Each structure stands twice: as C-alpha cells, then as structure tokens.
Amino acid sequence: MKYVLRFRPEVVGDLEQAEGWYDDRRLGLGSEFLEECKAALDRILDRPEQGTLGADGVRSVRLHRFPYVVHFRIEQTTVVVFAIMFGGRDPSAWRDRM
C-alpha cells in the first residue's frame, strides 16, 4: 500500500528549532539532522507499522544518529506526523497536537 505523508503545522517549528540548535554546535550539523529526519520519514512511508505503538494509536520511530523521535499515526492511507522532538522530552509537549 502506498502512503501519503502529512505534517501538523508545528512540525516545521520542531525541525527549525532542532536544525538551529545543531548548527550552533557545528556548522552543517543542522543539515545532517534534516537529512536523518528525511531518511526516517522515508522508512516510515515504506513500513509505517514498524513504529513502536503507544497510546491512542500513536507510533514512534527514533532517528538513528540523533536523539530525536518522530511521533505519527496511520490514518487509512495517510501517515500524520505530530512531532519530531528530542527523545527525552515530556510527551505532553506534543500530545495536544493530536
């Protein structure tokens, strides 16, 4: 089955904030972070059921290289991404986006 990817508007802010934080550490690291996010999203589109299933049908997939997690839900043929956030962050930071 082919899935379509859809993002909550707040995800753009999540990515911009993380990219800036990593670029402040080392120029270009923010771009590497975004590339890793794209790779994780491609994996999710290929096999959305792979994510760890949590409450309310929300799944989570960790990035390989950075301590961030993609939180999403499968809705028929659409993968809805709620957040891409630091893995140690309190889940209540994104749960209100559902």
mmCIF file as gemmi writes it, N, C-alpha and C atoms, coordinates in Angstrom:
data_model
loop_
_atom_site.group_PDB
_atom_site.id
_atom_site.type_symbol
_atom_site.label_atom_id
_atom_site.label_alt_id
_atom_site.label_comp_id
_atom_site.label_asym_id
_atom_site.label_entity_id
_atom_site.label_seq_id
_atom_site.pdbx_PDB_ins_code
_atom_site.Cartn_x
_atom_site.Cartn_y
_atom_site.Cartn_z
_atom_site.occupancy
_atom_site.B_iso_or_equiv
_atom_site.pdbx_formal_charge
_atom_site.auth_seq_id
_atom_site.auth_asym_id
_atom_site.pdbx_PDB_model_num
ATOM 1 N N . MET Axp A 1 ? 0.84 -1.181 0 1 0 ? 1 A 1
ATOM 2 C CA . MET Axp A 1 ? 0 0 0 1 0 ? 1 A 1
ATOM 3 C C . MET Axp A 1 ? 0.887 1.247 0 1 0 ? 1 A 1
ATOM 4 N N . LYS Axp A 2 ? 0.49 2.223 -0.751 1 0 ? 2 A 1
ATOM 5 C CA . LYS Axp A 2 ? 1.232 3.487 -0.813 1 0 ? 2 A 1
ATOM 6 C C . LYS Axp A 2 ? 0.611 4.487 0.158 1 0 ? 2 A 1
ATOM 7 N N . TYR Axp A 3 ? 1.45 5.103 0.969 1 0 ? 3 A 1
ATOM 8 C CA . TYR Axp A 3 ? 1 6.064 1.97 1 0 ? 3 A 1
ATOM 9 C C . TYR Axp A 3 ? 1.397 7.487 1.576 1 0 ? 3 A 1
ATOM 10 N N . VAL Axp A 4 ? 0.595 8.435 2.031 1 0 ? 4 A 1
ATOM 11 C CA . VAL Axp A 4 ? 0.864 9.852 1.837 1 0 ? 4 A 1
ATOM 12 C C . VAL Axp A 4 ? 1.294 10.414 3.187 1 0 ? 4 A 1
ATOM 13 N N . LEU Axp A 5 ? 2.259 11.302 3.165 1 0 ? 5 A 1
ATOM 14 C CA . LEU Axp A 5 ? 2.771 11.917 4.387 1 0 ? 5 A 1
ATOM 15 C C . LEU Axp A 5 ? 2.126 13.275 4.594 1 0 ? 5 A 1
ATOM 16 N N . ARG Axp A 6 ? 1.651 13.523 5.811 1 0 ? 6 A 1
ATOM 17 C CA . ARG Axp A 6 ? 1.063 14.823 6.16 1 0 ? 6 A 1
ATOM 18 C C . ARG Axp A 6 ? 1.637 15.26 7.499 1 0 ? 6 A 1
ATOM 19 N N . PHE Axp A 7 ? 1.928 16.546 7.625 1 0 ? 7 A 1
ATOM 20 C CA . PHE Axp A 7 ? 2.536 17.078 8.841 1 0 ? 7 A 1
ATOM 21 C C . PHE Axp A 7 ? 1.591 18.047 9.539 1 0 ? 7 A 1
ATOM 22 N N . ARG Axp A 8 ? 1.557 17.989 10.855 1 0 ? 8 A 1
ATOM 23 C CA . ARG Axp A 8 ? 0.93 19.053 11.625 1 0 ? 8 A 1
ATOM 24 C C . ARG Axp A 8 ? 1.793 20.301 11.414 1 0 ? 8 A 1
ATOM 25 N N . PRO Axp A 9 ? 1.195 21.488 11.395 1 0 ? 9 A 1
ATOM 26 C CA . PRO Axp A 9 ? 1.974 22.711 11.148 1 0 ? 9 A 1
ATOM 27 C C . PRO Axp A 9 ? 3.12 22.916 12.145 1 0 ? 9 A 1
ATOM 28 N N . GLU Axp A 10 ? 2.973 22.439 13.366 1 0 ? 10 A 1
ATOM 29 C CA . GLU Axp A 10 ? 4.001 22.636 14.402 1 0 ? 10 A 1
ATOM 30 C C . GLU Axp A 10 ? 5.292 21.886 14.108 1 0 ? 10 A 1
ATOM 31 N N . VAL Axp A 11 ? 5.233 20.879 13.245 1 0 ? 11 A 1
ATOM 32 C CA . VAL Axp A 11 ? 6.424 20.088 12.936 1 0 ? 11 A 1
ATOM 33 C C . VAL Axp A 11 ? 7.495 20.95 12.279 1 0 ? 11 A 1
ATOM 34 N N . VAL Axp A 12 ? 7.087 21.91 11.482 1 0 ? 12 A 1
ATOM 35 C CA . VAL Axp A 12 ? 8.053 22.819 10.843 1 0 ? 12 A 1
ATOM 36 C C . VAL Axp A 12 ? 8.872 23.533 11.921 1 0 ? 12 A 1
ATOM 37 N N . GLY Axp A 13 ? 8.207 24.018 12.958 1 0 ? 13 A 1
ATOM 38 C CA . GLY Axp A 13 ? 8.906 24.671 14.067 1 0 ? 13 A 1
ATOM 39 C C . GLY Axp A 13 ? 9.826 23.717 14.801 1 0 ? 13 A 1
ATOM 40 N N . ASP Axp A 14 ? 9.376 22.471 14.989 1 0 ? 14 A 1
ATOM 41 C CA . ASP Axp A 14 ? 10.228 21.458 15.631 1 0 ? 14 A 1
ATOM 42 C C . ASP Axp A 14 ? 11.54 21.314 14.87 1 0 ? 14 A 1
ATOM 43 N N . LEU Axp A 15 ? 11.417 21.192 13.542 1 0 ? 15 A 1
ATOM 44 C CA . LEU Axp A 15 ? 12.598 20.981 12.712 1 0 ? 15 A 1
ATOM 45 C C . LEU Axp A 15 ? 13.506 22.21 12.677 1 0 ? 15 A 1
ATOM 46 N N . GLU Axp A 16 ? 12.914 23.376 12.551 1 0 ? 16 A 1
ATOM 47 C CA . GLU Axp A 16 ? 13.718 24.605 12.52 1 0 ? 16 A 1
ATOM 48 C C . GLU Axp A 16 ? 14.473 24.8 13.827 1 0 ? 16 A 1
ATOM 49 N N . GLN Axp A 17 ? 13.812 24.553 14.93 1 0 ? 17 A 1
ATOM 50 C CA . GLN Axp A 17 ? 14.46 24.713 16.237 1 0 ? 17 A 1
ATOM 51 C C . GLN Axp A 17 ? 15.631 23.742 16.388 1 0 ? 17 A 1
ATOM 52 N N . ALA Axp A 18 ? 15.409 22.486 16.045 1 0 ? 18 A 1
ATOM 53 C CA . ALA Axp A 18 ? 16.47 21.484 16.174 1 0 ? 18 A 1
ATOM 54 C C . ALA Axp A 18 ? 17.619 21.765 15.207 1 0 ? 18 A 1
ATOM 55 N N . GLU Axp A 19 ? 17.285 22.131 13.979 1 0 ? 19 A 1
ATOM 56 C CA . GLU Axp A 19 ? 18.323 22.443 12.996 1 0 ? 19 A 1
ATOM 57 C C . GLU Axp A 19 ? 19.196 23.59 13.487 1 0 ? 19 A 1
ATOM 58 N N . GLY Axp A 20 ? 18.578 24.639 14.004 1 0 ? 20 A 1
ATOM 59 C CA . GLY Axp A 20 ? 19.336 25.772 14.535 1 0 ? 20 A 1
ATOM 60 C C . GLY Axp A 20 ? 20.219 25.384 15.701 1 0 ? 20 A 1
ATOM 61 N N . TRP Axp A 21 ? 19.687 24.554 16.59 1 0 ? 21 A 1
ATOM 62 C CA . TRP Axp A 21 ? 20.454 24.125 17.763 1 0 ? 21 A 1
ATOM 63 C C . TRP Axp A 21 ? 21.689 23.355 17.317 1 0 ? 21 A 1
ATOM 64 N N . TYR Axp A 22 ? 21.522 22.438 16.361 1 0 ? 22 A 1
ATOM 65 C CA . TYR Axp A 22 ? 22.663 21.653 15.885 1 0 ? 22 A 1
ATOM 66 C C . TYR Axp A 22 ? 23.652 22.516 15.103 1 0 ? 22 A 1
ATOM 67 N N . ASP Axp A 23 ? 23.168 23.467 14.313 1 0 ? 23 A 1
ATOM 68 C CA . ASP Axp A 23 ? 24.086 24.358 13.586 1 0 ? 23 A 1
ATOM 69 C C . ASP Axp A 23 ? 24.875 25.246 14.538 1 0 ? 23 A 1
ATOM 70 N N . ASP Axp A 24 ? 24.294 25.593 15.681 1 0 ? 24 A 1
ATOM 71 C CA . ASP Axp A 24 ? 25.039 26.359 16.684 1 0 ? 24 A 1
ATOM 72 C C . ASP Axp A 24 ? 26.188 25.539 17.255 1 0 ? 24 A 1
ATOM 73 N N . ARG Axp A 25 ? 26.047 24.232 17.254 1 0 ? 25 A 1
ATOM 74 C CA . ARG Axp A 25 ? 27.106 23.354 17.766 1 0 ? 25 A 1
ATOM 75 C C . ARG Axp A 25 ? 28.216 23.174 16.742 1 0 ? 25 A 1
ATOM 76 N N . ARG Axp A 26 ? 27.796 22.973 15.484 1 0 ? 26 A 1
ATOM 77 C CA . ARG Axp A 26 ? 28.765 22.809 14.397 1 0 ? 26 A 1
ATOM 78 C C . ARG Axp A 26 ? 28.063 23.13 13.097 1 0 ? 26 A 1
ATOM 79 N N . LEU Axp A 27 ? 28.638 24.045 12.339 1 0 ? 27 A 1
ATOM 80 C CA . LEU Axp A 27 ? 28.049 24.442 11.059 1 0 ? 27 A 1
ATOM 81 C C . LEU Axp A 27 ? 27.873 23.22 10.165 1 0 ? 27 A 1
ATOM 82 N N . GLY Axp A 28 ? 26.677 23.053 9.645 1 0 ? 28 A 1
ATOM 83 C CA . GLY Axp A 28 ? 26.378 21.917 8.779 1 0 ? 28 A 1
ATOM 84 C C . GLY Axp A 28 ? 25.72 20.752 9.499 1 0 ? 28 A 1
ATOM 85 N N . LEU Axp A 29 ? 25.835 20.721 10.82 1 0 ? 29 A 1
ATOM 86 C CA . LEU Axp A 29 ? 25.238 19.62 11.575 1 0 ? 29 A 1
ATOM 87 C C . LEU Axp A 29 ? 23.711 19.673 11.501 1 0 ? 29 A 1
ATOM 88 N N . GLY Axp A 30 ? 23.161 20.871 11.409 1 0 ? 30 A 1
ATOM 89 C CA . GLY Axp A 30 ? 21.717 21.007 11.253 1 0 ? 30 A 1
ATOM 90 C C . GLY Axp A 30 ? 21.222 20.372 9.958 1 0 ? 30 A 1
ATOM 91 N N . SER Axp A 31 ? 21.975 20.547 8.894 1 0 ? 31 A 1
ATOM 92 C CA . SER Axp A 31 ? 21.614 19.912 7.616 1 0 ? 31 A 1
ATOM 93 C C . SER Axp A 31 ? 21.7 18.394 7.707 1 0 ? 31 A 1
ATOM 94 N N . GLU Axp A 32 ? 22.684 17.912 8.443 1 0 ? 32 A 1
ATOM 95 C CA . GLU Axp A 32 ? 22.811 16.469 8.643 1 0 ? 32 A 1
ATOM 96 C C . GLU Axp A 32 ? 21.612 15.943 9.447 1 0 ? 32 A 1
ATOM 97 N N . PHE Axp A 33 ? 21.169 16.722 10.414 1 0 ? 33 A 1
ATOM 98 C CA . PHE Axp A 33 ? 19.986 16.35 11.186 1 0 ? 33 A 1
ATOM 99 C C . PHE Axp A 33 ? 18.766 16.247 10.265 1 0 ? 33 A 1
ATOM 100 N N . LEU Axp A 34 ? 18.569 17.242 9.401 1 0 ? 34 A 1
ATOM 101 C CA . LEU Axp A 34 ? 17.428 17.22 8.485 1 0 ? 34 A 1
ATOM 102 C C . LEU Axp A 34 ? 17.492 16.028 7.527 1 0 ? 34 A 1
ATOM 103 N N . GLU Axp A 35 ? 18.694 15.675 7.075 1 0 ? 35 A 1
ATOM 104 C CA . GLU Axp A 35 ? 18.857 14.505 6.209 1 0 ? 35 A 1
ATOM 105 C C . GLU Axp A 35 ? 18.453 13.237 6.948 1 0 ? 35 A 1
ATOM 106 N N . GLU Axp A 36 ? 18.829 13.14 8.213 1 0 ? 36 A 1
ATOM 107 C CA . GLU Axp A 36 ? 18.457 11.972 9.016 1 0 ? 36 A 1
ATOM 108 C C . GLU Axp A 36 ? 16.942 11.917 9.221 1 0 ? 36 A 1
ATOM 109 N N . CYS Axp A 37 ? 16.316 13.077 9.393 1 0 ? 37 A 1
ATOM 110 C CA . CYS Axp A 37 ? 14.851 13.131 9.512 1 0 ? 37 A 1
ATOM 111 C C . CYS Axp A 37 ? 14.204 12.622 8.234 1 0 ? 37 A 1
ATOM 112 N N . LYS Axp A 38 ? 14.726 13.053 7.093 1 0 ? 38 A 1
ATOM 113 C CA . LYS Axp A 38 ? 14.175 12.606 5.807 1 0 ? 38 A 1
ATOM 114 C C . LYS Axp A 38 ? 14.318 11.098 5.668 1 0 ? 38 A 1
ATOM 115 N N . ALA Axp A 39 ? 15.451 10.56 6.067 1 0 ? 39 A 1
ATOM 116 C CA . ALA Axp A 39 ? 15.658 9.115 5.978 1 0 ? 39 A 1
ATOM 117 C C . ALA Axp A 39 ? 14.656 8.375 6.869 1 0 ? 39 A 1
ATOM 118 N N . ALA Axp A 40 ? 14.413 8.892 8.068 1 0 ? 40 A 1
ATOM 119 C CA . ALA Axp A 40 ? 13.443 8.263 8.974 1 0 ? 40 A 1
ATOM 120 C C . ALA Axp A 40 ? 12.037 8.33 8.384 1 0 ? 40 A 1
ATOM 121 N N . LEU Axp A 41 ? 11.679 9.462 7.794 1 0 ? 41 A 1
ATOM 122 C CA . LEU Axp A 41 ? 10.355 9.598 7.184 1 0 ? 41 A 1
ATOM 123 C C . LEU Axp A 41 ? 10.199 8.661 5.991 1 0 ? 41 A 1
ATOM 124 N N . ASP Axp A 42 ? 11.262 8.468 5.22 1 0 ? 42 A 1
ATOM 125 C CA . ASP Axp A 42 ? 11.222 7.519 4.107 1 0 ? 42 A 1
ATOM 126 C C . ASP Axp A 42 ? 11.001 6.096 4.629 1 0 ? 42 A 1
ATOM 127 N N . ARG Axp A 43 ? 11.678 5.733 5.735 1 0 ? 43 A 1
ATOM 128 C CA . ARG Axp A 43 ? 11.483 4.408 6.338 1 0 ? 43 A 1
ATOM 129 C C . ARG Axp A 43 ? 10.043 4.24 6.813 1 0 ? 43 A 1
ATOM 130 N N . ILE Axp A 44 ? 9.5 5.299 7.408 1 0 ? 44 A 1
ATOM 131 C CA . ILE Axp A 44 ? 8.124 5.254 7.899 1 0 ? 44 A 1
ATOM 132 C C . ILE Axp A 44 ? 7.155 5.059 6.737 1 0 ? 44 A 1
ATOM 133 N N . LEU Axp A 45 ? 7.352 5.78 5.649 1 0 ? 45 A 1
ATOM 134 C CA . LEU Axp A 45 ? 6.468 5.629 4.487 1 0 ? 45 A 1
ATOM 135 C C . LEU Axp A 45 ? 6.543 4.227 3.892 1 0 ? 45 A 1
ATOM 136 N N . ASP Axp A 46 ? 7.727 3.628 3.917 1 0 ? 46 A 1
ATOM 137 C CA . ASP Axp A 46 ? 7.891 2.272 3.391 1 0 ? 46 A 1
ATOM 138 C C . ASP Axp A 46 ? 7.179 1.244 4.267 1 0 ? 46 A 1
ATOM 139 N N . ARG Axp A 47 ? 7.269 1.427 5.589 1 0 ? 47 A 1
ATOM 140 C CA . ARG Axp A 47 ? 6.678 0.46 6.531 1 0 ? 47 A 1
ATOM 141 C C . ARG Axp A 47 ? 6.185 1.19 7.777 1 0 ? 47 A 1
ATOM 142 N N . PRO Axp A 48 ? 5.058 1.852 7.708 1 0 ? 48 A 1
ATOM 143 C CA . PRO Axp A 48 ? 4.585 2.644 8.85 1 0 ? 48 A 1
ATOM 144 C C . PRO Axp A 48 ? 4.288 1.816 10.098 1 0 ? 48 A 1
ATOM 145 N N . GLU Axp A 49 ? 4.001 0.536 9.945 1 0 ? 49 A 1
ATOM 146 C CA . GLU Axp A 49 ? 3.71 -0.302 11.102 1 0 ? 49 A 1
ATOM 147 C C . GLU Axp A 49 ? 4.938 -0.595 11.947 1 0 ? 49 A 1
ATOM 148 N N . GLN Axp A 50 ? 6.119 -0.229 11.46 1 0 ? 50 A 1
ATOM 149 C CA . GLN Axp A 50 ? 7.355 -0.527 12.178 1 0 ? 50 A 1
ATOM 150 C C . GLN Axp A 50 ? 7.493 0.265 13.478 1 0 ? 50 A 1
ATOM 151 N N . GLY Axp A 51 ? 6.841 1.376 13.581 1 0 ? 51 A 1
ATOM 152 C CA . GLY Axp A 51 ? 6.992 2.218 14.763 1 0 ? 51 A 1
ATOM 153 C C . GLY Axp A 51 ? 6.432 1.568 16.008 1 0 ? 51 A 1
ATOM 154 N N . THR Axp A 52 ? 7.003 1.926 17.146 1 0 ? 52 A 1
ATOM 155 C CA . THR Axp A 52 ? 6.504 1.441 18.425 1 0 ? 52 A 1
ATOM 156 C C . THR Axp A 52 ? 5.12 2.022 18.655 1 0 ? 52 A 1
ATOM 157 N N . LEU Axp A 53 ? 4.145 1.15 18.897 1 0 ? 53 A 1
ATOM 158 C CA . LEU Axp A 53 ? 2.766 1.581 19.073 1 0 ? 53 A 1
ATOM 159 C C . LEU Axp A 53 ? 2.522 1.985 20.523 1 0 ? 53 A 1
ATOM 160 N N . GLY Axp A 54 ? 1.996 3.196 20.696 1 0 ? 54 A 1
ATOM 161 C CA . GLY Axp A 54 ? 1.689 3.708 22.026 1 0 ? 54 A 1
ATOM 162 C C . GLY Axp A 54 ? 0.216 4.015 22.165 1 0 ? 54 A 1
ATOM 163 N N . ALA Axp A 55 ? -0.093 4.84 23.126 1 0 ? 55 A 1
ATOM 164 C CA . ALA Axp A 55 ? -1.48 5.213 23.41 1 0 ? 55 A 1
ATOM 165 C C . ALA Axp A 55 ? -2.101 5.938 22.227 1 0 ? 55 A 1
ATOM 166 N N . ASP Axp A 56 ? -3.388 5.787 22.063 1 0 ? 56 A 1
ATOM 167 C CA . ASP Axp A 56 ? -4.164 6.489 21.04 1 0 ? 56 A 1
ATOM 168 C C . ASP Axp A 56 ? -3.713 6.175 19.615 1 0 ? 56 A 1
ATOM 169 N N . GLY Axp A 57 ? -3.048 5.037 19.417 1 0 ? 57 A 1
ATOM 170 C CA . GLY Axp A 57 ? -2.614 4.662 18.081 1 0 ? 57 A 1
ATOM 171 C C . GLY Axp A 57 ? -1.424 5.443 17.57 1 0 ? 57 A 1
ATOM 172 N N . VAL Axp A 58 ? -0.762 6.187 18.435 1 0 ? 58 A 1
ATOM 173 C CA . VAL Axp A 58 ? 0.416 6.962 18.032 1 0 ? 58 A 1
ATOM 174 C C . VAL Axp A 58 ? 1.635 6.045 18.019 1 0 ? 58 A 1
ATOM 175 N N . ARG Axp A 59 ? 2.38 6.134 16.948 1 0 ? 59 A 1
ATOM 176 C CA . ARG Axp A 59 ? 3.605 5.342 16.796 1 0 ? 59 A 1
ATOM 177 C C . ARG Axp A 59 ? 4.817 6.261 16.904 1 0 ? 59 A 1
ATOM 178 N N . SER Axp A 60 ? 5.933 5.669 17.275 1 0 ? 60 A 1
ATOM 179 C CA . SER Axp A 60 ? 7.166 6.439 17.427 1 0 ? 60 A 1
ATOM 180 C C . SER Axp A 60 ? 8.314 5.7 16.765 1 0 ? 60 A 1
ATOM 181 N N . VAL Axp A 61 ? 9.141 6.466 16.05 1 0 ? 61 A 1
ATOM 182 C CA . VAL Axp A 61 ? 10.351 5.937 15.421 1 0 ? 61 A 1
ATOM 183 C C . VAL Axp A 61 ? 11.508 6.854 15.789 1 0 ? 61 A 1
ATOM 184 N N . ARG Axp A 62 ? 12.566 6.26 16.3 1 0 ? 62 A 1
ATOM 185 C CA . ARG Axp A 62 ? 13.765 7.031 16.67 1 0 ? 62 A 1
ATOM 186 C C . ARG Axp A 62 ? 14.645 7.255 15.443 1 0 ? 62 A 1
ATOM 187 N N . LEU Axp A 63 ? 15.265 8.417 15.406 1 0 ? 63 A 1
ATOM 188 C CA . LEU Axp A 63 ? 16.277 8.665 14.377 1 0 ? 63 A 1
ATOM 189 C C . LEU Axp A 63 ? 17.497 7.832 14.733 1 0 ? 63 A 1
ATOM 190 N N . HIS Axp A 64 ? 18.277 7.443 13.746 1 0 ? 64 A 1
ATOM 191 C CA . HIS Axp A 64 ? 19.457 6.619 14.008 1 0 ? 64 A 1
ATOM 192 C C . HIS Axp A 64 ? 20.593 7.402 14.649 1 0 ? 64 A 1
ATOM 193 N N . ARG Axp A 65 ? 20.831 8.585 14.175 1 0 ? 65 A 1
ATOM 194 C CA . ARG Axp A 65 ? 22.043 9.303 14.563 1 0 ? 65 A 1
ATOM 195 C C . ARG Axp A 65 ? 21.823 10.393 15.61 1 0 ? 65 A 1
ATOM 196 N N . PHE Axp A 66 ? 20.624 10.859 15.735 1 0 ? 66 A 1
ATOM 197 C CA . PHE Axp A 66 ? 20.305 11.958 16.646 1 0 ? 66 A 1
ATOM 198 C C . PHE Axp A 66 ? 19.25 11.478 17.65 1 0 ? 66 A 1
ATOM 199 N N . PRO Axp A 67 ? 19.254 12.025 18.864 1 0 ? 67 A 1
ATOM 200 C CA . PRO Axp A 67 ? 18.317 11.552 19.898 1 0 ? 67 A 1
ATOM 201 C C . PRO Axp A 67 ? 16.917 12.145 19.758 1 0 ? 67 A 1
ATOM 202 N N . TYR Axp A 68 ? 16.365 12.036 18.575 1 0 ? 68 A 1
ATOM 203 C CA . TYR Axp A 68 ? 15.032 12.581 18.28 1 0 ? 68 A 1
ATOM 204 C C . TYR Axp A 68 ? 14.093 11.451 17.885 1 0 ? 68 A 1
ATOM 205 N N . VAL Axp A 69 ? 12.799 11.715 18.061 1 0 ? 69 A 1
ATOM 206 C CA . VAL Axp A 69 ? 11.767 10.727 17.782 1 0 ? 69 A 1
ATOM 207 C C . VAL Axp A 69 ? 10.691 11.357 16.897 1 0 ? 69 A 1
ATOM 208 N N . VAL Axp A 70 ? 10.249 10.602 15.893 1 0 ? 70 A 1
ATOM 209 C CA . VAL Axp A 70 ? 9.134 11.008 15.049 1 0 ? 70 A 1
ATOM 210 C C . VAL Axp A 70 ? 7.878 10.362 15.636 1 0 ? 70 A 1
ATOM 211 N N . HIS Axp A 71 ? 6.882 11.172 15.971 1 0 ? 71 A 1
ATOM 212 C CA . HIS Axp A 71 ? 5.614 10.688 16.514 1 0 ? 71 A 1
ATOM 213 C C . HIS Axp A 71 ? 4.556 10.844 15.42 1 0 ? 71 A 1
ATOM 214 N N . PHE Axp A 72 ? 3.861 9.751 15.106 1 0 ? 72 A 1
ATOM 215 C CA . PHE Axp A 72 ? 2.906 9.773 13.998 1 0 ? 72 A 1
ATOM 216 C C . PHE Axp A 72 ? 1.771 8.779 14.232 1 0 ? 72 A 1
ATOM 217 N N . ARG Axp A 73 ? 0.754 8.914 13.411 1 0 ? 73 A 1
ATOM 218 C CA . ARG Axp A 73 ? -0.369 7.98 13.437 1 0 ? 73 A 1
ATOM 219 C C . ARG Axp A 73 ? -0.735 7.643 12 1 0 ? 73 A 1
ATOM 220 N N . ILE Axp A 74 ? -1.15 6.407 11.788 1 0 ? 74 A 1
ATOM 221 C CA . ILE Axp A 74 ? -1.605 5.962 10.471 1 0 ? 74 A 1
ATOM 222 C C . ILE Axp A 74 ? -3.11 6.163 10.422 1 0 ? 74 A 1
ATOM 223 N N . GLU Axp A 75 ? -3.554 6.921 9.436 1 0 ? 75 A 1
ATOM 224 C CA . GLU Axp A 75 ? -4.981 7.167 9.225 1 0 ? 75 A 1
ATOM 225 C C . GLU Axp A 75 ? -5.313 6.758 7.8 1 0 ? 75 A 1
ATOM 226 N N . GLN Axp A 76 ? -5.787 5.529 7.663 1 0 ? 76 A 1
ATOM 227 C CA . GLN Axp A 76 ? -6.078 4.911 6.369 1 0 ? 76 A 1
ATOM 228 C C . GLN Axp A 76 ? -4.819 4.889 5.52 1 0 ? 76 A 1
ATOM 229 N N . THR Axp A 77 ? -4.723 5.714 4.485 1 0 ? 77 A 1
ATOM 230 C CA . THR Axp A 77 ? -3.531 5.718 3.619 1 0 ? 77 A 1
ATOM 231 C C . THR Axp A 77 ? -2.652 6.943 3.866 1 0 ? 77 A 1
ATOM 232 N N . THR Axp A 78 ? -2.855 7.593 5.002 1 0 ? 78 A 1
ATOM 233 C CA . THR Axp A 78 ? -2.077 8.792 5.338 1 0 ? 78 A 1
ATOM 234 C C . THR Axp A 78 ? -1.297 8.567 6.622 1 0 ? 78 A 1
ATOM 235 N N . VAL Axp A 79 ? -0.046 8.982 6.613 1 0 ? 79 A 1
ATOM 236 C CA . VAL Axp A 79 ? 0.775 8.989 7.823 1 0 ? 79 A 1
ATOM 237 C C . VAL Axp A 79 ? 0.814 10.438 8.297 1 0 ? 79 A 1
ATOM 238 N N . VAL Axp A 80 ? 0.218 10.693 9.461 1 0 ? 80 A 1
ATOM 239 C CA . VAL Axp A 80 ? 0.156 12.045 10.014 1 0 ? 80 A 1
ATOM 240 C C . VAL Axp A 80 ? 1.25 12.186 11.066 1 0 ? 80 A 1
ATOM 241 N N . VAL Axp A 81 ? 2.205 13.083 10.819 1 0 ? 81 A 1
ATOM 242 C CA . VAL Axp A 81 ? 3.304 13.328 11.759 1 0 ? 81 A 1
ATOM 243 C C . VAL Axp A 81 ? 2.889 14.457 12.692 1 0 ? 81 A 1
ATOM 244 N N . PHE Axp A 82 ? 2.89 14.155 13.995 1 0 ? 82 A 1
ATOM 245 C CA . PHE Axp A 82 ? 2.501 15.133 15.01 1 0 ? 82 A 1
ATOM 246 C C . PHE Axp A 82 ? 3.692 15.926 15.521 1 0 ? 82 A 1
ATOM 247 N N . ALA Axp A 83 ? 4.836 15.261 15.609 1 0 ? 83 A 1
ATOM 248 C CA . ALA Axp A 83 ? 6 15.93 16.199 1 0 ? 83 A 1
ATOM 249 C C . ALA Axp A 83 ? 7.273 15.197 15.811 1 0 ? 83 A 1
ATOM 250 N N . ILE Axp A 84 ? 8.362 15.957 15.76 1 0 ? 84 A 1
ATOM 251 C CA . ILE Axp A 84 ? 9.716 15.411 15.674 1 0 ? 84 A 1
ATOM 252 C C . ILE Axp A 84 ? 10.471 16.138 16.772 1 0 ? 84 A 1
ATOM 253 N N . MET Axp A 85 ? 10.643 15.437 17.899 1 0 ? 85 A 1
ATOM 254 C CA . MET Axp A 85 ? 11.17 16.093 19.099 1 0 ? 85 A 1
ATOM 255 C C . MET Axp A 85 ? 12.262 15.261 19.761 1 0 ? 85 A 1
ATOM 256 N N . PHE Axp A 86 ? 13.03 15.949 20.595 1 0 ? 86 A 1
ATOM 257 C CA . PHE Axp A 86 ? 14.055 15.309 21.415 1 0 ? 86 A 1
ATOM 258 C C . PHE Axp A 86 ? 13.43 14.159 22.189 1 0 ? 86 A 1
ATOM 259 N N . GLY Axp A 87 ? 14.075 13.01 22.169 1 0 ? 87 A 1
ATOM 260 C CA . GLY Axp A 87 ? 13.531 11.805 22.777 1 0 ? 87 A 1
ATOM 261 C C . GLY Axp A 87 ? 13.312 11.883 24.275 1 0 ? 87 A 1
ATOM 262 N N . GLY Axp A 88 ? 14.027 12.742 24.962 1 0 ? 88 A 1
ATOM 263 C CA . GLY Axp A 88 ? 13.881 12.856 26.405 1 0 ? 88 A 1
ATOM 264 C C . GLY Axp A 88 ? 12.822 13.859 26.828 1 0 ? 88 A 1
ATOM 265 N N . ARG Axp A 89 ? 12.159 14.448 25.862 1 0 ? 89 A 1
ATOM 266 C CA . ARG Axp A 89 ? 11.164 15.476 26.17 1 0 ? 89 A 1
ATOM 267 C C . ARG Axp A 89 ? 9.855 14.856 26.648 1 0 ? 89 A 1
ATOM 268 N N . ASP Axp A 90 ? 9.174 15.546 27.527 1 0 ? 90 A 1
ATOM 269 C CA . ASP Axp A 90 ? 7.898 15.1 28.068 1 0 ? 90 A 1
ATOM 270 C C . ASP Axp A 90 ? 6.885 14.975 26.929 1 0 ? 90 A 1
ATOM 271 N N . PRO Axp A 91 ? 6.219 13.804 26.807 1 0 ? 91 A 1
ATOM 272 C CA . PRO Axp A 91 ? 5.246 13.61 25.722 1 0 ? 91 A 1
ATOM 273 C C . PRO Axp A 91 ? 4.1 14.619 25.73 1 0 ? 91 A 1
ATOM 274 N N . SER Axp A 92 ? 3.83 15.219 26.861 1 0 ? 92 A 1
ATOM 275 C CA . SER Axp A 92 ? 2.742 16.202 26.887 1 0 ? 92 A 1
ATOM 276 C C . SER Axp A 92 ? 3.06 17.411 26.008 1 0 ? 92 A 1
ATOM 277 N N . ALA Axp A 93 ? 4.331 17.562 25.615 1 0 ? 93 A 1
ATOM 278 C CA . ALA Axp A 93 ? 4.723 18.675 24.744 1 0 ? 93 A 1
ATOM 279 C C . ALA Axp A 93 ? 4.115 18.549 23.359 1 0 ? 93 A 1
ATOM 280 N N . TRP Axp A 94 ? 3.742 17.335 22.95 1 0 ? 94 A 1
ATOM 281 C CA . TRP Axp A 94 ? 3.16 17.158 21.621 1 0 ? 94 A 1
ATOM 282 C C . TRP Axp A 94 ? 1.781 16.502 21.626 1 0 ? 94 A 1
ATOM 283 N N . ARG Axp A 95 ? 1.375 15.929 22.713 1 0 ? 95 A 1
ATOM 284 C CA . ARG Axp A 95 ? 0.089 15.211 22.753 1 0 ? 95 A 1
ATOM 285 C C . ARG Axp A 95 ? -1.103 16.114 22.418 1 0 ? 95 A 1
ATOM 286 N N . ASP Axp A 96 ? -1.023 17.396 22.736 1 0 ? 96 A 1
ATOM 287 C CA . ASP Axp A 96 ? -2.146 18.297 22.441 1 0 ? 96 A 1
ATOM 288 C C . ASP Axp A 96 ? -2.275 18.589 20.936 1 0 ? 96 A 1
ATOM 289 N N . ARG Axp A 97 ? -1.344 18.104 20.131 1 0 ? 97 A 1
ATOM 290 C CA . ARG Axp A 97 ? -1.389 18.294 18.685 1 0 ? 97 A 1
ATOM 291 C C . ARG Axp A 97 ? -2.262 17.261 17.98 1 0 ? 97 A 1
ATOM 292 N N . MET Axp A 98 ? -2.647 16.231 18.694 1 0 ? 98 A 1
ATOM 293 C CA . MET Axp A 98 ? -3.419 15.138 18.084 1 0 ? 98 A 1
ATOM 294 C C . MET Axp A 98 ? -4.861 15.536 17.839 1 0 ? 98 A 1
